[in-house]
Amino acid sequence: MIRRVFALVLGGVLMCLFVHAMAEQVFAQLTPRRHIARFIPIRPPLESGFTSLTTVGDSEDGWVMTGHGATVDGEVPFAWRERVIYPLNGLPSGATGTGRAAGWRGFQENGQTVYKMAVVGVLNNSSGGQAFLWVYDEGFQSLPGLDGVRSEANGMSLSGPMIAGQRQTSRGLEAYYWTADGGVVDLGDLDGGAVESKAWAVAQDNGAIVGEAQSAQGTQAFLWTPGGNMSGLGDLSGGAYYSSARAVAKPENSALQAVVGVGTSARGQEAFRWTQSGGMQGLGDLAGGAYASVARDVDETGTYVVGSSNTDQGETAFVWDSVYGMRDLRALVAEEFGLETALAGWTLDAATSIATNLTVEDRNDILMIAGSGVDPEGTHCSWRITFTPRDDVETPRQITAVRYLLLH
């Protein structure tokens, strides 16, 4: 009798744990039941001189967005924050450029640390490109070790102490990271092939860097850790050998959550998500059009991946998670979240960044996805979609074992 009671109790506990785990998984997904979606169009203001906008990246906290805008003189980088667009004017004569990533730089003022929004990217000139750092109220800043050298800055950590990209060295084009205290540190490359590597992104907390490098097999995605080791992440099976890591999730307890990018499978170029436990997994492709997809960013937990995929309508923004797989972002927001009117006439070409931010109450996560598309007037614009958790939705922790047993 005692054994039977014990078995029933144990079975109930295991069932509740299973239900809780499933609830955690389901409630973590983007659904109208759990979230309220909002579409924010970002059009070029008349006074900016921009005729179009293209979003390339943002800060890890989602509050600063960057990219480039088209002007009569060529492409000019911009920063966007709180509905205000800041053209990064003051480029050298004849130069154009684009912002690749954003963050914050700390400065000491009156004994206190003040953080100002910052953008890194590349200026296009006759030398093939020049990495830049721009800081609000400070303008373009010198980057010792990169000035006057063919280079580009593609990623930066949230508080700005680390910038990563590619520069010309005596060995070839090489991935690097830069800090104000230590200057430039070259990362080397993978074994085999020509010396060529490029850093695309920096992890928010521990300084891990991802990118691509030449290897004996071909161009391969890499992960570099602060210990100084560059590791190849391989490629998807089938097809010509090519992979590139474009973003890395915030580490938790010193363990990386996920790396995302693009690889080559037997079907073509395909977005991937890599984890330490599962290796590289292909994320598929949206229906229609030639087979091609690329993952451009991942949220800090490694749960959501955004990017673009080919469809019958051309390049199309997507969001991916482990439950629903790859979904057309515009169709998801318009049809399931009821934003058909807000998105009428819009195409969303690419989702280039995703970030999670906390509300003032520090209780709910607000998910922010940004990218580029074309508005109903045919203007290439930037956009942002926010997903705010509903206050009246019960969390998995509120689905207790007792309630589950009562309901079932």
C-alpha positions, -999 to 999 in steps of 0.1 A, spaced: 0 0 0 28 24 10 46 16 -22 15 23 -43 9 57 -26 46 65 -30 44 56 -67 13 77 -72 29 107 -55 61 103 -74 42 100 -106 22 131 -98 54 150 -91 70 139 -123 39 148 -143 39 182 -127 75 187 -135 69 177 -171 39 200 -173 60 229 -158 88 223 -183 63 222 -212 46 253 -199 79 271 -197 86 262 -233 52 272 -246 49 304 -225 83 315 -237 71 318 -273 57 347 -292 20 343 -292 -10 367 -290 -20 349 -258 11 360 -241 23 392 -259 10 424 -273 28 434 -306 34 470 -318 48 480 -352 69 512 -352 78 525 -387 110 546 -389 109 568 -420 137 592 -431 128 627 -417 130 655 -443 155 675 -424 179 646 -422 188 647 -459 181 609 -460 159 595 -488 159 560 -474 171 541 -443 186 506 -439 190 491 -404 221 470 -399 224 465 -361 216 478 -326 228 478 -290 224 447 -269 198 464 -248 178 475 -279 177 512 -272 201 523 -299 198 513 -336 222 520 -364 227 515 -401 229 539 -431 208 563 -450 210 573 -486 217 609 -494 226 628 -526 262 624 -516 261 587 -509 254 565 -478 258 582 -444 257 562 -411 230 570 -386 220 564 -350 184 561 -338 172 564 -303 138 572 -288 123 581 -322 151 605 -331 175 599 -360 210 612 -357 229 614 -390 266 608 -383 278 639 -402 314 650 -404 326 622 -427 359 629 -445 354 644 -479 342 619 -504 337 591 -479 305 571 -473 298 546 -446 275 525 -425 270 518 -389 273 481 -380 267 480 -342 258 503 -313 262 505 -276 273 529 -249 306 545 -239 314 555 -203 330 589 -195 340 604 -162 322 637 -156 324 654 -122 334 622 -106 306 602 -120 304 578 -150 282 591 -177 272 568 -206 267 581 -241 253 562 -271 280 551 -295 281 535 -329 308 516 -347 311 507 -384 331 513 -415 338 543 -437 343 535 -473 372 553 -489 400 548 -515 420 526 -491 392 500 -490 375 509 -457 382 525 -423 368 514 -389 351 542 -370 338 549 -335 312 577 -331 300 589 -297 270 612 -291 282 648 -283 318 637 -291 317 629 -328 341 605 -345 368 591 -322 403 580 -329 410 542 -327 447 539 -321 460 509 -341 433 511 -366 437 547 -379 451 548 -414 448 510 -418 423 492 -439 398 481 -413 362 477 -403 343 476 -370 314 452 -370 305 446 -333 308 461 -299 299 451 -263 270 468 -247 290 492 -225 315 498 -253 348 485 -238 354 460 -267 351 466 -304 357 438 -329 361 436 -367 387 431 -394 420 449 -402 449 446 -426 480 431 -410 513 419 -423 499 384 -426 466 394 -443 431 405 -434 427 395 -398 400 395 -371 408 418 -341 393 433 -310 401 467 -297 399 483 -262 409 517 -250 433 503 -225 449 475 -245 446 488 -281 444 462 -309 447 425 -304 447 403 -335 428 370 -332 446 350 -359 427 325 -380 419 288 -383 445 262 -395 448 258 -433 441 281 -462 451 317 -466 453 340 -436 419 357 -436 394 361 -407 367 386 -398 349 392 -365 312 400 -367 300 402 -331 310 403 -294 292 386 -266 277 410 -241 294 400 -209 324 377 -213 340 391 -245 336 360 -266 338 369 -303 323 351 -334 329 355 -371 344 337 -401 379 325 -410 397 306 -437 404 270 -429 416 239 -447 380 231 -457 371 266 -467 355 297 -450 343 285 -416 324 301 -387 345 306 -356 342 312 -319 370 330 -301 371 330 -263 390 354 -240 415 326 -233 428 333 -268 415 302 -286 398 304 -320 376 273 -326 360 264 -359 322 256 -356 320 235 -388 293 237 -414 260 221 -423 262 189 -441 262 188 -479 269 215 -505 300 237 -509 319 244 -477 310 278 -463 298 291 -429 299 324 -411 288 332 -375 270 366 -373 258 369 -337 263 353 -302 239 352 -273 247 366 -239 265 340 -218 248 326 -187 270 312 -159 300 316 -182 283 292 -207 275 305 -242 238 301 -250 239 301 -288 258 313 -319 239 320 -351 248 327 -387 247 311 -422 260 278 -434 258 256 -466 236 225 -467 227 202 -495 198 225 -503 218 258 -503 227 286 -480 208 281 -447 206 299 -414 221 280 -385 220 279 -347 250 264 -329 251 254 -292 279 237 -272 257 207 -265 240 203 -299 265 216 -324 253 233 -356 217 229 -366 201 242 -398 170 264 -393 154 258 -427 139 283 -451 106 300 -457 84 286 -484 87 298 -520 116 312 -539 152 299 -542 164 281 -511 184 306 -490 183 320 -455 206 337 -431 204 342 -393 215 378 -384 209 380 -347 199 361 -316 184 373 -283 204 372 -251 189 338 -240 195 321 -273 157 315 -276 148 336 -306 167 340 -339 160 366 -366 172 370 -401 160 368 -437 149 342 -461 140 340 -498 103 336 -507 82 342 -538 80 379 -527 118 382 -524 139 386 -493 116 382 -462 122 388 -425 118 358 -402 118 349 -366 127 314 -354 122 295 -321 124 258 -312 86 253 -309 73 270 -341 104 269 -362 110 296 -388 80 320 -393 74 349 -417 76 379 -393 52 401 -412 26 374 -416 30 365 -379 25 400 -367 -2 410 -392 -24 378 -390 -19 365 -355 -13 397 -336 -39 417 -355 -17 444 -371 -30 441 -406 -39 478 -408 -5 490 -394 14 468 -419 -9 474 -449 14 480 -480 46 472 -461 72 446 -469 96 435 -442 128 425 -461 151 416 -432 152 414 -395 187 424 -385 186 427 -348 167 414 -317 171 425 -281 154 419 -248 148 448 -223 132 450 -189 103 473 -179 108 498 -152 91 474 -128 118 448 -137 92 421 -140 85 415 -177 108 412 -207 100 434 -237 113 418 -269 124 442 -297 130 432 -333 144 457 -358 150 456 -395 144 471 -429 116 471 -455 96 491 -479 67 513 -469 34 517 -489 50 547 -508 79 526 -520 105 542 -496 131 519 -481 127 524 -444 137 510 -410 112 495 -386 109 481 -351 84 456 -336 80 453 -299 64 423 -281 53 433 -246 41 406 -222 5 408 -211 0 415 -174 -30 391 -172 -12 360 -185 -3 334 -159 33 324 -159 43 287 -158 51 291 -121 15 299 -115 4 266 -130 10 247 -98 9 210 -93 -24 212 -73 -41 232 -100 -29 209 -127 -42 178 -108 -76 196 -102 -79 205 -139 -70 170 -151 
